[in-house]
Amino acid sequence: MVRVQQEAFPGMPTPLYAASPSKLLAFLDCPRRYRMQYLDRPSPPKRSQRAHTSLGNAVHNALRDWWDAPERTPQAGARLLARSWIDVGFRDAAHSAGWRARSEEHVRAYLEGVDGSTQPRGIERTVGFVSGDVRFTGRVDRLDERDGELVVVDYKTSRRPPTEEDVRTSLPMALYAAAVWKMFRRPTLAVELHHVPTGQVVRHDHTPESLTRQVDRAKAIARDARRAEESYAREGEGSSAFPAQPGPLCGWCDFRAHCPEGQLAGPEQPDWAALEGDHAPVRVAEEGQD
């Protein structure tokens, strides 16, 4: 179907392109998936949720709700995890129960190192800013204030603990920091990945220059995505601006059933595969919330 693009009158400003970290990374990973997820209407049906996503969402929900709990104790966090457990994508009931018990212990042990007496500046706080003709929005898992500085915290639940390079090069983390800086009008350079299964915390302190480079990188991706969307408005699904990018991510793609190139790239991974081995691509293993 060909989309009718709204006519722009002389002197009208360029409409803002709405970008989130997950949207930008979707285009970077595979324009075909981007088209099916964000442009095709109706969007092709997605596959059912995988186990690592269910686990990650349950852990995030428990850590969010812990700050509103009557008692901020590690044991309370474990109970919240059990209450928020999502029994979808696991091999069977016993498999789900085993990972629930393991995740309860991970949350309990992680919260042993969290100071519950100090209220964060934000919990799952939506942040955003405008740069040029791009409007960035995202959601920060936790925003701490420590010793007078703001620190952006993101929870991770993957099997592989994050590295310093992961946090240093993370586009989402840099965009969150830039958004917090803009919104709070305070320099925000510290970003941390908190690996809940191990309690490991990996920190990186950006410079204003490194944040600017990441924002410029995001704007370049957004410009490419905007041009592709303009092509889609003219040509619909026949646009050549959305090539498939066959590779390891195809085995995990929600839209694999609608992509012949992706099906030829390799076998589809079982719903629970990311929990059972170290072979999941980083983008899949670190799947989280925007």
Backbone as CSV, one residue per row, in Angstrom:
resi,resn,N_x,N_y,N_z,CA_x,CA_y,CA_z,C_x,C_y,C_z
1,MET,0.844,-1.187,0.000,0.000,0.000,0.000,0.885,1.244,0.000
2,VAL,0.557,2.220,-0.869,1.312,3.470,-0.944,0.716,4.485,0.009
3,ARG,1.570,5.088,0.811,1.107,6.081,1.765,1.075,7.455,1.109
4,VAL,0.077,8.239,1.467,-0.009,9.604,0.974,0.709,10.506,1.960
5,GLN,1.759,11.168,1.497,2.547,12.021,2.365,1.931,13.414,2.433
6,GLN,1.818,13.945,3.641,1.233,15.269,3.808,2.105,16.313,3.127
7,GLU,1.479,17.187,2.352,2.212,18.213,1.616,2.762,19.267,2.572
8,ALA,4.009,19.637,2.347,4.638,20.678,3.160,4.538,22.007,2.420
9,PHE,4.064,23.036,3.115,3.931,24.346,2.517,5.221,25.142,2.722
10,PRO,5.499,26.083,1.836,6.723,26.891,1.978,6.784,27.574,3.341
11,GLY,7.971,27.523,3.938,8.170,28.163,5.239,7.835,27.299,6.429
12,MET,7.206,26.141,6.188,6.883,25.246,7.297,8.154,24.595,7.828
13,PRO,8.311,24.487,9.153,9.492,23.812,9.698,9.446,22.320,9.404
14,THR,10.602,21.708,9.361,10.666,20.267,9.159,10.056,19.556,10.367
15,PRO,9.109,18.657,10.160,8.511,17.952,11.305,9.583,17.197,12.076
16,LEU,9.412,17.131,13.379,10.358,16.397,14.198,10.213,14.899,13.956
17,TYR,11.355,14.227,13.869,11.364,12.771,13.773,11.385,12.219,15.196
18,ALA,10.403,11.392,15.544,10.309,10.832,16.897,11.191,9.602,16.990
19,ALA,12.200,9.672,17.848,13.171,8.585,17.972,13.266,8.104,19.406
20,SER,13.406,6.808,19.557,13.738,6.197,20.843,14.956,5.311,20.599
21,PRO,15.680,4.953,21.647,16.835,4.071,21.438,16.480,2.772,20.721
22,SER,15.387,2.127,21.118,15.040,0.855,20.483,14.665,1.055,19.021
23,LYS,14.021,2.160,18.699,13.642,2.433,17.317,14.880,2.663,16.455
24,LEU,15.833,3.431,16.965,17.058,3.688,16.214,17.860,2.409,16.018
25,LEU,17.971,1.598,17.066,18.742,0.359,16.945,18.041,-0.644,16.045
26,ALA,16.714,-0.612,16.000,15.987,-1.492,15.088,16.343,-1.169,13.648
27,PHE,16.404,0.116,13.311,16.760,0.496,11.945,18.209,0.131,11.645
28,LEU,19.082,0.314,12.634,20.489,0.004,12.441,20.691,-1.493,12.243
29,ASP,19.976,-2.314,13.005,20.117,-3.760,12.911,19.538,-4.311,11.615
30,CYS,18.326,-3.867,11.269,17.664,-4.430,10.094,16.528,-3.509,9.639
31,PRO,16.726,-2.774,8.551,15.654,-1.908,8.049,14.352,-2.653,7.759
32,ARG,14.445,-3.929,7.336,13.220,-4.687,7.064,12.399,-4.856,8.336
33,ARG,13.061,-5.214,9.420,12.341,-5.349,10.689,11.761,-4.012,11.119
34,TYR,12.504,-2.932,10.933,12.023,-1.586,11.266,10.720,-1.293,10.518
35,ARG,10.706,-1.603,9.242,9.503,-1.327,8.448,8.307,-2.104,8.973
36,MET,8.504,-3.397,9.253,7.381,-4.211,9.708,6.907,-3.782,11.097
37,GLN,7.827,-3.355,11.948,7.464,-2.992,13.314,6.862,-1.608,13.422
38,TYR,7.407,-0.642,12.670,7.023,0.752,12.883,6.186,1.363,11.759
39,LEU,6.194,0.760,10.576,5.534,1.410,9.449,4.360,0.625,8.882
40,ASP,4.519,-0.686,8.698,3.446,-1.474,8.092,2.208,-1.429,8.973
41,ARG,1.074,-1.140,8.351,-0.193,-1.124,9.057,-1.247,-1.842,8.224
42,PRO,-1.798,-2.925,8.765,-1.489,-3.464,10.084,-0.099,-4.094,10.119
43,SER,0.527,-4.022,11.270,1.841,-4.633,11.420,1.701,-6.150,11.378
44,PRO,2.629,-6.851,10.721,2.554,-8.320,10.711,2.566,-8.868,12.136
45,PRO,1.837,-9.939,12.376,1.804,-10.512,13.731,3.201,-10.895,14.210
46,LYS,3.513,-10.523,15.449,4.793,-10.888,16.054,4.685,-12.280,16.684
47,ARG,5.839,-12.926,16.803,5.854,-14.209,17.488,5.595,-13.981,18.980
48,SER,5.306,-15.044,19.694,5.029,-14.921,21.122,6.294,-14.510,21.879
49,GLN,6.099,-13.957,23.062,7.211,-13.453,23.864,8.140,-14.588,24.285
50,ARG,9.435,-14.308,24.256,10.438,-15.299,24.644,10.697,-15.240,26.152
51,ALA,11.306,-16.315,26.651,11.500,-16.442,28.094,12.417,-15.362,28.655
52,HIS,13.493,-15.007,27.914,14.411,-14.012,28.477,13.748,-12.641,28.587
53,THR,12.781,-12.356,27.714,12.031,-11.104,27.823,11.089,-11.150,29.018
54,SER,10.428,-12.287,29.222,9.550,-12.432,30.386,10.340,-12.249,31.671
55,LEU,11.502,-12.896,31.753,12.336,-12.777,32.944,12.787,-11.332,33.147
56,GLY,13.276,-10.700,32.083,13.758,-9.331,32.200,12.669,-8.370,32.632
57,ASN,11.479,-8.521,32.067,10.375,-7.636,32.449,9.973,-7.848,33.906
58,ALA,9.966,-9.106,34.351,9.590,-9.386,35.732,10.597,-8.771,36.707
59,VAL,11.884,-8.882,36.405,12.910,-8.302,37.274,12.786,-6.783,37.295
60,HIS,12.614,-6.169,36.136,12.452,-4.712,36.087,11.235,-4.271,36.901
61,ASN,10.131,-5.001,36.756,8.914,-4.623,37.491,9.110,-4.742,39.003
62,ALA,9.794,-5.803,39.426,10.022,-5.985,40.857,10.917,-4.875,41.414
63,LEU,11.975,-4.522,40.676,12.877,-3.472,41.148,12.209,-2.095,41.108
64,ARG,11.282,-1.909,40.207,10.493,-0.664,40.181,9.588,-0.589,41.401
65,ASP,8.854,-1.666,41.657,7.860,-1.647,42.737,8.508,-1.657,44.122
66,TRP,9.746,-2.105,44.206,10.433,-2.175,45.502,10.510,-0.812,46.186
67,TRP,10.633,0.253,45.390,10.766,1.589,45.972,9.465,2.083,46.579
68,ASP,8.346,1.426,46.270,7.060,1.773,46.874,6.629,0.760,47.927
69,ALA,7.484,-0.226,48.205,7.130,-1.273,49.156,7.124,-0.718,50.588
70,PRO,6.258,-1.244,51.475,6.239,-0.790,52.879,7.600,-0.966,53.554
71,GLU,8.307,-2.049,53.203,9.644,-2.285,53.729,10.586,-2.551,52.557
72,ARG,11.619,-1.732,52.464,12.587,-1.907,51.386,13.693,-2.852,51.845
73,THR,13.359,-4.129,51.867,14.318,-5.147,52.267,14.583,-6.061,51.074
74,PRO,15.735,-6.726,51.063,16.004,-7.681,49.973,14.934,-8.767,49.890
75,GLN,14.432,-9.204,51.042,13.398,-10.239,51.044,12.110,-9.743,50.387
76,ALA,11.790,-8.462,50.627,10.608,-7.882,49.981,10.778,-7.865,48.464
77,GLY,11.993,-7.590,47.998,12.248,-7.608,46.568,12.050,-8.986,45.968
78,ALA,12.489,-10.020,46.691,12.296,-11.387,46.203,10.812,-11.718,46.110
79,ARG,10.039,-11.280,47.100,8.587,-11.540,47.060,7.937,-10.813,45.887
80,LEU,8.390,-9.597,45.610,7.844,-8.852,44.477,8.160,-9.550,43.162
81,LEU,9.350,-10.139,43.083,9.708,-10.878,41.863,8.769,-12.066,41.661
82,ALA,8.524,-12.799,42.723,7.618,-13.944,42.616,6.222,-13.495,42.192
83,ARG,5.782,-12.334,42.718,4.448,-11.826,42.416,4.351,-11.322,40.974
84,SER,5.454,-10.785,40.449,5.415,-10.199,39.109,5.896,-11.161,38.022
85,TRP,6.140,-12.414,38.387,6.697,-13.374,37.435,5.787,-13.536,36.222
86,ILE,6.380,-13.636,35.050,5.641,-13.783,33.793,5.944,-15.164,33.234
87,ASP,4.959,-16.031,33.244,5.154,-17.440,32.882,4.905,-17.650,31.388
88,VAL,5.754,-17.018,30.573,5.587,-17.096,29.125,6.952,-17.367,28.485
89,GLY,6.997,-18.319,27.570,8.203,-18.563,26.780,9.108,-19.655,27.314
90,PHE,8.809,-20.203,28.474,9.659,-21.228,29.069,9.320,-22.606,28.498
91,ARG,10.244,-23.537,28.695,10.072,-24.872,28.106,8.846,-25.581,28.679
92,ASP,8.662,-25.461,29.999,7.513,-26.069,30.664,7.388,-25.432,32.044
93,ALA,6.422,-25.904,32.826,6.161,-25.300,34.139,7.363,-25.442,35.072
94,ALA,8.038,-26.584,35.023,9.190,-26.782,35.899,10.336,-25.848,35.514
95,HIS,10.516,-25.651,34.227,11.560,-24.737,33.748,11.280,-23.315,34.230
96,SER,10.036,-22.883,34.122,9.644,-21.549,34.584,9.846,-21.421,36.090
97,ALA,9.441,-22.437,36.853,9.572,-22.375,38.306,11.033,-22.301,38.726
98,GLY,11.898,-23.038,38.029,13.309,-23.000,38.355,13.918,-21.634,38.126
99,TRP,13.563,-20.995,37.006,14.099,-19.659,36.724,13.475,-18.602,37.631
100,ARG,12.241,-18.828,38.058,11.637,-17.885,39.011,12.400,-17.924,40.332
101,ALA,12.678,-19.123,40.824,13.419,-19.242,42.083,14.816,-18.637,41.953
102,ARG,15.470,-18.882,40.820,16.805,-18.324,40.601,16.747,-16.804,40.547
103,SER,15.736,-16.274,39.881,15.611,-14.815,39.756,15.260,-14.164,41.095
104,GLU,14.465,-14.854,41.922,14.193,-14.332,43.269,15.499,-14.154,44.036
105,GLU,16.369,-15.131,43.951,17.641,-15.043,44.658,18.519,-13.949,44.066
106,HIS,18.508,-13.802,42.738,19.292,-12.740,42.102,18.828,-11.362,42.595
107,VAL,17.519,-11.132,42.627,16.989,-9.841,43.061,17.316,-9.612,44.535
108,ARG,17.139,-10.657,45.356,17.432,-10.516,46.786,18.903,-10.149,46.996
109,ALA,19.809,-10.864,46.325,21.235,-10.600,46.503,21.614,-9.221,45.968
110,TYR,21.030,-8.825,44.834,21.331,-7.504,44.271,20.918,-6.399,45.245
111,LEU,19.734,-6.538,45.857,19.231,-5.496,46.739,19.997,-5.418,48.057
112,GLU,20.786,-6.432,48.361,21.655,-6.344,49.536,22.615,-5.161,49.399
113,GLY,22.950,-4.816,48.163,23.892,-3.730,47.927,23.252,-2.407,47.564
114,VAL,21.933,-2.292,47.694,21.219,-1.060,47.349,20.755,-0.368,48.629
115,ASP,21.036,0.913,48.724,20.624,1.702,49.888,19.170,2.137,49.708
116,GLY,18.277,1.432,50.390,16.858,1.744,50.260,16.424,2.976,51.023
117,SER,17.300,3.561,51.823,16.926,4.745,52.600,17.041,6.032,51.785
118,THR,17.691,5.959,50.641,17.879,7.145,49.793,17.013,7.022,48.554
119,GLN,16.009,7.868,48.438,15.075,7.808,47.319,15.748,8.305,46.043
120,PRO,15.705,7.524,44.954,16.263,8.002,43.681,15.510,9.225,43.179
121,ARG,16.143,9.954,42.280,15.477,11.098,41.651,14.414,10.656,40.660
122,GLY,14.514,9.430,40.197,13.513,8.930,39.265,13.538,7.415,39.189
123,ILE,12.356,6.819,39.026,12.211,5.382,38.815,11.395,5.196,37.544
124,GLU,11.985,4.514,36.559,11.355,4.378,35.241,10.852,5.741,34.759
125,ARG,11.737,6.698,34.816,11.427,8.075,34.445,11.535,8.256,32.936
126,THR,10.475,8.777,32.323,10.527,9.110,30.902,11.317,10.398,30.725
127,VAL,12.289,10.365,29.829,13.142,11.523,29.584,13.175,11.790,28.086
128,GLY,13.543,13.017,27.722,13.605,13.333,26.300,14.206,14.703,26.061
129,PHE,14.572,14.934,24.823,15.089,16.236,24.412,14.991,16.334,22.899
130,VAL,15.096,17.552,22.415,15.061,17.812,20.978,16.428,18.314,20.544
131,SER,16.934,17.761,19.455,18.191,18.218,18.865,17.987,18.299,17.361
132,GLY,18.056,19.505,16.826,17.782,19.674,15.406,16.351,19.305,15.096
133,ASP,16.164,18.392,14.145,14.805,17.985,13.769,14.463,16.597,14.312
134,VAL,15.132,16.200,15.404,14.882,14.896,16.015,14.450,15.083,17.467
135,ARG,13.382,14.389,17.857,12.926,14.379,19.243,13.216,13.003,19.830
136,PHE,14.129,12.974,20.785,14.500,11.725,21.439,13.669,11.537,22.708
137,THR,13.161,10.329,22.915,12.508,9.982,24.178,12.965,8.587,24.593
138,GLY,12.959,8.351,25.878,13.322,7.051,26.410,12.896,6.957,27.854
139,ARG,13.172,5.818,28.456,12.778,5.606,29.846,13.971,5.078,30.628
140,VAL,14.317,5.793,31.687,15.470,5.445,32.517,15.010,4.520,33.644
141,ASP,15.678,3.382,33.807,15.302,2.460,34.883,15.392,3.138,36.242
142,ARG,16.507,3.834,36.476,16.666,4.518,37.766,17.602,5.698,37.584
143,LEU,17.281,6.794,38.234,18.135,7.979,38.211,18.527,8.296,39.645
144,ASP,19.804,8.095,39.950,20.309,8.340,41.291,20.931,9.728,41.384
145,GLU,20.972,10.238,42.610,21.767,11.431,42.901,22.730,11.062,44.018
146,ARG,24.008,11.104,43.707,25.033,10.702,44.669,26.128,11.756,44.713
147,ASP,26.380,12.235,45.897,27.453,13.220,46.089,27.318,14.399,45.119
148,GLY,26.080,14.804,44.909,25.846,15.982,44.082,25.796,15.746,42.595
149,GLU,25.987,14.488,42.133,25.921,14.220,40.694,24.768,13.275,40.387
150,LEU,24.209,13.419,39.199,23.158,12.530,38.728,23.795,11.351,37.995
151,VAL,23.277,10.150,38.272,23.817,8.924,37.693,22.678,8.146,37.047
152,VAL,22.819,7.838,35.768,21.825,7.064,35.038,22.113,5.577,35.245
153,VAL,21.103,4.836,35.722,21.251,3.409,36.029,20.331,2.601,35.131
154,ASP,20.888,1.537,34.546,20.100,0.641,33.705,20.325,-0.781,34.196
155,TYR,19.239,-1.536,34.408,19.341,-2.917,34.874,19.532,-3.861,33.698
156,LYS,20.377,-4.884,33.899,20.589,-5.917,32.895,20.388,-7.278,33.534
157,THR,19.801,-8.202,32.773,19.500,-9.533,33.301,20.076,-10.646,32.432
158,SER,20.922,-10.314,31.464,21.466,-11.313,30.559,22.438,-12.239,31.278
159,ARG,22.753,-13.369,30.648,23.722,-14.302,31.235,25.117,-13.681,31.273
160,ARG,25.457,-12.914,30.252,26.797,-12.341,30.178,26.825,-11.000,30.899
161,PRO,27.683,-10.835,31.910,27.798,-9.530,32.567,28.306,-8.482,31.585
162,PRO,27.862,-7.248,31.695,28.318,-6.193,30.789,29.771,-5.834,31.072
163,THR,30.418,-5.304,30.045,31.802,-4.857,30.161,31.849,-3.339,30.155
164,GLU,33.022,-2.800,30.462,33.189,-1.351,30.408,32.942,-0.842,29.002
165,GLU,33.347,-1.625,28.008,33.096,-1.201,26.625,31.606,-1.143,26.328
166,ASP,30.842,-2.081,26.896,29.391,-2.076,26.684,28.771,-0.767,27.146
167,VAL,29.129,-0.330,28.342,28.517,0.897,28.869,29.097,2.125,28.179
168,ARG,30.379,2.078,27.825,31.011,3.240,27.177,30.431,3.495,25.794
169,THR,30.122,2.430,25.064,29.658,2.576,23.678,28.136,2.537,23.554
170,SER,27.418,2.355,24.666,25.970,2.211,24.603,25.305,3.498,24.120
171,LEU,24.628,3.412,22.988,23.891,4.565,22.478,22.723,4.931,23.395
172,PRO,21.910,3.954,23.851,20.810,4.327,24.752,21.282,5.039,26.007
173,MET,22.342,4.540,26.637,22.801,5.159,27.890,23.250,6.595,27.666
174,ALA,23.953,6.837,26.565,24.392,8.199,26.266,23.200,9.115,26.017
175,LEU,22.194,8.622,25.300,21.012,9.448,25.037,20.236,9.724,26.323
176,TYR,20.169,8.734,27.219,19.515,8.979,28.505,20.245,10.086,29.270
177,ALA,21.577,10.005,29.301,22.349,11.016,30.033,22.145,12.395,29.422
178,ALA,22.154,12.471,28.092,21.947,13.757,27.431,20.557,14.303,27.740
179,ALA,19.556,13.417,27.787,18.190,13.861,28.089,18.073,14.352,29.527
180,VAL,18.687,13.623,30.469,18.642,14.050,31.871,19.333,15.402,32.026
181,TRP,20.465,15.573,31.367,21.188,16.856,31.413,20.276,17.988,30.947
182,LYS,19.592,17.752,29.839,18.713,18.774,29.280,17.538,19.076,30.204
183,MET,16.920,18.030,30.752,15.712,18.216,31.536,15.992,18.808,32.919
184,PHE,17.074,18.352,33.546,17.383,18.813,34.899,18.326,20.022,34.896
185,ARG,18.819,20.352,33.705,19.731,21.477,33.547,20.957,21.335,34.463
186,ARG,21.437,20.096,34.523,22.640,19.787,35.295,23.498,18.838,34.481
187,PRO,24.775,19.103,34.365,25.647,18.174,33.633,25.486,16.754,34.162
188,THR,25.201,15.819,33.265,24.990,14.421,33.633,25.880,13.573,32.742
189,LEU,26.905,12.991,33.333,27.921,12.282,32.570,28.088,10.826,33.001
190,ALA,27.638,10.487,34.205,27.852,9.141,34.750,26.715,8.213,34.350
191,VAL,27.078,7.052,33.788,26.102,6.035,33.411,26.584,4.692,33.966
192,GLU,25.639,3.871,34.420,25.985,2.583,35.014,25.060,1.489,34.507
193,LEU,25.645,0.323,34.226,24.883,-0.887,33.955,24.970,-1.765,35.195
194,HIS,23.807,-2.142,35.733,23.744,-2.990,36.921,23.299,-4.386,36.488
195,HIS,24.203,-5.352,36.580,23.890,-6.729,36.185,23.285,-7.448,37.387
196,VAL,21.976,-7.599,37.366,21.264,-8.118,38.537,21.696,-9.541,38.903
197,PRO,21.899,-10.466,37.954,22.276,-11.831,38.358,23.577,-11.918,39.147
198,THR,24.526,-11.027,38.903,25.808,-11.081,39.605,26.011,-9.922,40.574
199,GLY,25.173,-8.893,40.494,25.372,-7.696,41.299,26.482,-6.803,40.791
200,GLN,27.072,-7.150,39.656,28.178,-6.364,39.102,27.672,-5.020,38.585
201,VAL,28.389,-3.954,38.899,28.074,-2.606,38.427,29.232,-2.123,37.565
202,VAL,28.919,-1.735,36.336,29.934,-1.222,35.419,29.591,0.228,35.114
203,ARG,30.535,1.103,35.353,30.301,2.547,35.220,31.202,3.141,34.147
204,HIS,30.654,4.174,33.503,31.471,4.982,32.588,31.121,6.445,32.813
205,ASP,32.140,7.283,32.846,31.939,8.724,32.963,32.204,9.363,31.603
206,HIS,31.131,9.794,30.978,31.252,10.465,29.694,31.915,11.833,29.866
207,THR,32.321,12.389,28.757,32.696,13.798,28.683,31.615,14.490,27.866
208,PRO,31.519,15.806,27.952,30.550,16.485,27.082,30.792,16.153,25.606
209,GLU,32.055,15.979,25.236,32.369,15.677,23.834,31.886,14.274,23.443
210,SER,32.050,13.295,24.340,31.621,11.942,23.988,30.102,11.848,23.910
211,LEU,29.390,12.591,24.770,27.925,12.620,24.657,27.503,13.266,23.341
212,THR,28.187,14.322,22.964,27.860,14.989,21.693,28.071,14.036,20.522
213,ARG,29.153,13.250,20.564,29.396,12.295,19.476,28.278,11.261,19.395
214,GLN,27.796,10.798,20.545,26.724,9.810,20.531,25.406,10.418,20.045
215,VAL,25.137,11.652,20.443,23.923,12.320,19.950,24.017,12.509,18.445
216,ASP,25.180,12.896,17.944,25.363,13.052,16.502,25.187,11.716,15.781
217,ARG,25.682,10.643,16.408,25.493,9.309,15.824,24.010,8.969,15.735
218,ALA,23.272,9.250,16.806,21.838,8.975,16.805,21.117,9.809,15.748
219,LYS,21.514,11.051,15.590,20.878,11.909,14.588,21.160,11.407,13.177
220,ALA,22.351,10.856,12.949,22.663,10.306,11.631,21.776,9.096,11.330
221,ILE,21.577,8.219,12.325,20.678,7.078,12.135,19.265,7.569,11.869
222,ALA,18.837,8.590,12.625,17.489,9.138,12.454,17.309,9.732,11.062
223,ARG,18.337,10.394,10.545,18.229,10.960,9.191,18.039,9.853,8.156
224,ASP,18.792,8.766,8.305,18.645,7.646,7.378,17.259,7.024,7.491
225,ALA,16.762,6.893,8.728,15.430,6.319,8.917,14.358,7.234,8.341
226,ARG,14.525,8.539,8.492,13.545,9.472,7.938,13.498,9.365,6.408
227,ARG,14.678,9.299,5.787,14.701,9.163,4.327,14.020,7.872,3.888
228,ALA,14.250,6.798,4.638,13.596,5.535,4.312,12.082,5.652,4.465
229,GLU,11.630,6.344,5.502,10.188,6.516,5.705,9.574,7.354,4.589
230,GLU,10.298,8.327,4.093,9.803,9.128,2.975,9.655,8.263,1.728
231,SER,10.606,7.345,1.529,10.491,6.409,0.419,9.281,5.502,0.598
232,TYR,9.045,5.079,1.814,7.907,4.216,2.107,6.593,4.954,1.839
233,ALA,6.553,6.244,2.171,5.347,7.031,1.938,5.024,7.097,0.443
234,ARG,6.068,7.108,-0.394,5.854,7.173,-1.838,5.559,5.810,-2.452
235,GLU,6.274,4.773,-1.976,6.265,3.481,-2.664,5.668,2.338,-1.860
236,GLY,5.379,2.554,-0.601,4.824,1.490,0.212,5.815,0.359,0.429
237,GLU,5.296,-0.864,0.583,6.152,-2.010,0.880,7.106,-2.338,-0.264
238,GLY,6.883,-1.759,-1.438,7.788,-1.983,-2.560,9.048,-1.150,-2.504
239,SER,9.166,-0.280,-1.506,10.342,0.561,-1.388,11.593,-0.292,-1.180
240,SER,12.668,0.097,-1.839,13.941,-0.618,-1.707,14.754,-0.106,-0.518
241,ALA,14.190,0.796,0.276,14.918,1.404,1.389,14.947,0.527,2.632
242,PHE,14.357,-0.671,2.563,14.262,-1.521,3.747,14.784,-2.923,3.462
243,PRO,16.053,-3.043,3.120,16.598,-4.368,2.851,16.702,-5.187,4.138
244,ALA,16.545,-6.492,3.990,16.795,-7.375,5.130,18.305,-7.441,5.376
245,GLN,18.679,-7.665,6.620,20.087,-7.810,6.993,20.269,-9.194,7.610
246,PRO,20.350,-10.233,6.789,20.454,-11.589,7.333,21.686,-11.749,8.217
247,GLY,21.507,-12.423,9.335,22.611,-12.633,10.269,22.133,-13.347,11.510
248,PRO,22.972,-13.379,12.560,22.623,-14.114,13.786,21.328,-13.654,14.443
249,LEU,20.979,-12.357,14.303,19.768,-11.861,14.945,18.498,-12.447,14.328
250,CYS,18.598,-12.981,13.110,17.401,-13.493,12.439,16.779,-14.665,13.195
251,GLY,17.596,-15.449,13.883,17.066,-16.577,14.635,16.214,-16.173,15.811
252,TRP,16.275,-14.883,16.177,15.539,-14.369,17.326,14.469,-13.346,16.940
253,CYS,14.355,-13.028,15.660,13.507,-11.920,15.218,12.023,-12.222,15.409
254,ASP,11.287,-11.242,15.932,9.848,-11.387,16.130,9.088,-11.500,14.812
255,PHE,9.696,-11.025,13.715,9.005,-11.006,12.429,9.598,-12.006,11.439
256,ARG,10.321,-12.960,11.931,10.993,-13.944,11.084,10.022,-14.658,10.139
257,ALA,8.822,-14.951,10.614,7.848,-15.686,9.802,7.451,-14.925,8.548
258,HIS,7.704,-13.620,8.509,7.298,-12.784,7.376,8.492,-12.350,6.530
259,CYS,9.660,-12.953,6.757,10.875,-12.521,6.080,11.611,-13.729,5.504
260,PRO,11.474,-13.997,4.195,12.153,-15.159,3.592,13.667,-15.116,3.774
261,GLU,14.270,-13.923,3.657,15.723,-13.827,3.817,16.152,-14.220,5.224
262,GLY,15.376,-13.805,6.201,15.695,-14.150,7.582,15.565,-15.638,7.846
263,GLN,14.586,-16.275,7.225,14.402,-17.711,7.415,15.565,-18.510,6.842
264,LEU,16.189,-17.984,5.788,17.326,-18.668,5.167,18.633,-18.428,5.918
265,ALA,18.631,-17.469,6.863,19.877,-17.103,7.539,20.315,-18.146,8.565
266,GLY,19.401,-19.012,8.988,19.736,-20.007,9.995,18.496,-20.447,10.734
267,PRO,18.628,-21.413,11.629,17.456,-21.939,12.339,16.892,-20.944,13.341
268,GLU,15.610,-21.062,13.582,14.982,-20.234,14.611,15.357,-20.766,15.992
269,GLN,15.642,-19.863,16.917,16.045,-20.253,18.260,14.811,-20.565,19.120
270,PRO,14.911,-21.596,19.968,13.792,-21.876,20.892,13.516,-20.684,21.791
271,ASP,12.319,-20.611,22.313,11.905,-19.470,23.120,12.802,-19.242,24.342
272,TRP,13.391,-20.289,24.859,14.179,-20.191,26.089,15.686,-20.208,25.832
273,ALA,16.110,-20.141,24.578,17.522,-20.346,24.244,18.446,-19.332,24.907
274,ALA,18.027,-18.081,25.024,18.907,-17.048,25.587,19.196,-17.281,27.067
275,LEU,18.384,-18.110,27.733,18.625,-18.401,29.134,19.580,-19.565,29.336
276,GLU,19.741,-20.374,28.308,20.439,-21.644,28.489,21.860,-21.665,27.971
277,GLY,22.305,-20.630,27.267,23.647,-20.652,26.719,24.168,-19.260,26.473
278,ASP,25.405,-19.184,26.055,26.058,-17.891,25.836,26.098,-17.521,24.356
279,HIS,25.247,-18.157,23.554,25.314,-17.947,22.121,24.373,-16.855,21.630
280,ALA,23.596,-16.244,22.514,22.667,-15.198,22.078,23.427,-13.932,21.731
281,PRO,23.114,-13.296,20.579,23.734,-12.005,20.259,23.463,-10.992,21.356
282,VAL,24.378,-10.058,21.527,24.268,-9.082,22.615,22.948,-8.333,22.558
283,ARG,22.518,-7.924,21.368,21.303,-7.131,21.257,20.104,-7.913,21.775
284,VAL,20.100,-9.238,21.577,19.012,-10.070,22.086,19.155,-10.251,23.582
285,ALA,20.380,-10.579,24.021,20.602,-10.874,25.434,20.328,-9.666,26.303
286,GLU,20.536,-8.467,25.769,20.345,-7.249,26.549,18.985,-6.618,26.309
287,GLU,18.073,-7.372,25.699,16.755,-6.821,25.383,16.106,-6.289,26.659
288,GLY,15.635,-5.076,26.558,15.058,-4.444,27.734,13.938,-3.510,27.390
289,GLN,13.842,-2.436,28.151,12.730,-1.527,28.001,13.237,-0.153,27.639
290,ASP,12.429,0.481,26.814,12.817,1.811,26.348,12.256,2.866,27.289
